[in-house]
């Protein structure tokens, strides 16, 4: 593949992937509304659809044994998401208000997934083991988001725990109601969503192949191609959506978009394909990206909990830490 062809494939793939992902998100949300999904589950469906470029690019790279790019896309996207979705959102909005229970509920799942990701990249656990650990946390979380308050109260949990979970989910549902409630879908929406998904997959494959070919031609490390270039480009739909939500004062929706997107990236974009294909041997740059993902997740959630949200100063702090991540990754690559 010539340089011109690689550039064309990357630009065309990126443009089609990002543009079509918006169609995919909107149509899947309508299908979810027709199926009667809760607001929280609608937010997760939207995150899943918007993550199609990252997941496809990562899986394609892993399938072609470009494991540095594959891991970089997934984990680098997660670091970028924290900076662009929450950091930039707080800077633009001035303040993103959050309920502490919402931060604790979603944040606990996010921290566990980030820790499992680091352990897998470090070679301390096998990808299949990491996938099982993530599903043990993520599946019950998704179920909790989908059940009604009465169902939670019927669970065999201490009364205090049931009351806390009910309140946390109620607060998140209230925040998400205005942000993600779409109009009721029709059968044509499902057809359009399937077509959009096909376009996103093909375009994302072309984008990844173009970027990897350019990286190889000009001697750019795979972790930089994946962790910085592809990570940022494939995360743009989520970033724009989160800034929009933050400006409307929908704090929980912005937080849910970021954390759910990161969880899906690790699960579907990294651990599922790596379970069958494998990950590259632990490296300094890979550990740096995974470690920074865990650390920035912890810092962001700590700020959100301490201040009941993220103000402009916290937003700049998150963005500054992402800039340090970029500098550190370029220095070690």
Residue pairs with C-beta under 8 A, 6 or more apart in sequence:
1 9
1 209
1 210
1 213
3 214
3 217
5 210
6 209
6 210
6 211
6 213
6 214
6 217
7 210
7 214
8 210
9 206
9 207
9 209
9 210
9 213
10 206
10 207
10 210
10 211
10 214
11 210
12 203
12 206
13 203
13 204
13 205
13 206
13 207
13 208
13 209
13 210
14 203
14 207
14 233
15 203
16 199
16 200
16 203
17 52
17 53
17 56
17 199
17 200
17 203
17 204
17 207
17 234
18 53
18 233
18 234
18 236
18 237
20 196
20 199
20 200
20 203
21 49
21 50
21 52
21 53
21 196
21 200
21 237
22 237
23 192
23 193
23 196
24 49
24 50
24 52
24 193
24 196
24 197
24 200
25 46
25 49
25 50
25 237
25 241
26 182
27 185
27 189
27 190
27 192
27 193
27 196
28 45
28 46
28 48
28 49
28 193
29 42
29 45
29 46
29 49
29 180
29 182
29 185
30 182
30 183
30 184
30 185
30 186
30 189
31 185
31 189
31 190
31 193
32 41
32 42
32 45
32 182
32 185
33 42
33 181
33 182
33 183
33 184
33 185
34 184
34 185
34 186
34 189
37 45
37 146
38 145
38 146
38 173
39 172
39 173
39 176
39 177
39 179
39 180
39 181
40 145
40 146
40 169
40 172
40 173
40 176
40 256
41 142
41 145
41 146
42 176
42 180
42 181
42 182
43 176
43 179
43 180
43 253
43 256
43 257
43 260
44 142
44 145
44 256
44 260
44 264
46 180
46 241
46 257
47 238
47 256
47 257
47 260
47 261
47 264
48 260
48 264
48 268
49 193
50 237
50 238
50 241
50 257
50 261
51 238
51 261
51 264
51 265
51 268
51 269
52 197
52 200
52 201
52 204
53 200
53 203
53 204
53 207
53 233
53 234
53 237
54 73
54 74
54 77
54 230
54 231
54 234
54 235
54 265
54 269
55 74
55 264
55 265
55 268
55 269
56 200
56 201
56 204
56 205
56 208
57 73
57 204
57 205
57 207
57 208
57 230
57 234
58 69
58 70
58 71
58 73
58 74
58 226
58 265
58 269
58 270
58 273
59 70
59 269
59 272
59 273
60 70
60 204
60 205
60 208
60 209
61 67
61 69
61 70
61 73
61 208
61 212
61 226
62 70
62 71
62 273
62 274
62 277
63 273
63 277
64 209
64 212
65 277
66 212
66 222
66 226
67 222
67 277
67 278
67 279
67 280
68 221
68 222
68 223
68 225
68 226
68 280
68 283
68 285
68 286
69 208
69 211
69 212
69 215
69 222
69 223
69 225
69 226
69 230
70 226
70 269
70 270
70 273
70 274
71 121
71 223
71 226
71 270
71 274
71 279
71 280
71 286
71 289
71 290
72 222
72 223
72 224
72 225
72 226
72 227
72 228
72 230
72 231
72 286
72 289
73 208
73 226
73 227
73 230
73 231
73 234
73 269
74 265
74 266
74 269
74 270
75 117
75 121
75 227
75 231
75 265
75 266
75 270
75 289
75 290
75 293
76 226
76 227
76 228
76 230
76 231
76 232
76 289
77 230
77 231
77 232
77 234
77 235
77 261
77 262
77 265
77 269
78 114
78 117
78 261
78 262
78 265
78 266
78 293
78 297
79 227
79 231
79 289
79 292
79 293
79 296
79 322
79 325
80 231
80 232
80 235
80 239
80 322
81 235
81 238
81 239
81 258
81 261
81 262
82 258
82 262
82 296
82 297
82 300
82 318
82 322
83 296
83 318
83 319
83 321
83 322
84 232
84 235
84 238
84 239
84 242
84 243
85 238
85 239
85 242
85 243
85 254
85 257
85 258
85 261
86 96
86 242
86 254
86 255
86 258
86 300
86 304
86 310
86 315
86 318
87 300
87 310
87 314
87 315
87 316
87 317
87 318
87 319
87 322
88 239
88 242
88 243
88 315
88 319
89 96
89 242
89 243
89 245
89 246
89 247
89 254
89 310
89 315
90 96
90 246
90 309
90 310
90 311
90 312
90 314
90 315
90 318
91 312
91 315
91 316
91 319
92 243
92 246
92 247
93 243
93 246
93 247
93 249
94 311
94 312
95 309
95 310
95 311
95 312
96 246
96 249
96 251
96 254
96 255
96 309
96 310
96 311
96 315
97 249
97 251
97 308
97 309
98 251
98 252
98 255
98 304
98 308
98 309
98 310
99 168
99 171
99 172
99 175
99 252
99 308
100 305
100 308
101 164
101 167
101 168
101 171
102 168
102 171
102 172
102 175
102 252
102 255
103 255
103 301
103 304
103 305
104 168
104 305
105 141
105 165
105 168
105 169
105 172
106 172
106 255
106 256
106 259
106 260
107 259
107 297
107 301
107 304
107 305
109 137
109 138
109 141
109 259
109 263
110 259
110 262
110 263
110 297
110 301
111 294
111 297
111 298
111 301
112 133
112 134
112 137
113 134
113 137
113 138
113 262
113 263
113 266
113 267
114 262
114 266
114 293
114 294
114 297
114 298
115 294
116 125
116 130
116 133
116 134
116 266
116 271
117 130
117 266
117 270
117 271
117 290
117 293
117 294
118 287
118 290
118 291
118 293
118 294
119 125
119 130
120 126
120 127
120 129
120 130
120 270
120 271
120 274
120 279
121 279
121 282
121 286
121 287
121 289
121 290
122 282
122 287
122 290
123 279
123 281
123 282
125 133
126 275
127 270
127 271
127 274
127 275
127 278
127 279
128 271
128 275
130 271
131 267
131 271
131 272
131 275
134 263
134 266
134 267
134 271
135 267
138 263
138 267
144 152
144 165
144 169
145 169
145 172
149 166
149 169
149 170
152 162
152 165
152 166
152 169
153 162
153 166
155 162
157 165
171 252
172 252
172 256
174 252
175 250
175 251
175 252
175 253
176 250
176 252
176 253
176 256
178 248
178 250
179 245
179 248
179 250
179 252
179 253
180 253
204 234
207 230
207 233
207 234
208 230
211 225
211 229
211 230
212 222
212 225
214 220
214 225
215 221
215 222
215 224
215 225
215 229
221 285
221 333
223 283
223 285
223 286
223 289
223 329
223 333
224 329
224 330
224 333
227 285
227 289
227 329
228 326
228 329
228 330
235 261
238 257
238 258
238 261
241 257
242 254
242 257
242 258
245 253
245 254
245 257
246 254
251 309
251 310
255 304
262 293
262 297
270 279
280 286
284 332
285 329
285 332
285 333
288 325
288 328
288 329
288 332
289 325
289 329
292 325
292 328
296 318
296 321
296 322
296 325
299 317
299 318
299 321
300 310
300 318
303 310
303 314
303 317
303 318
304 310
304 314
307 314
310 318
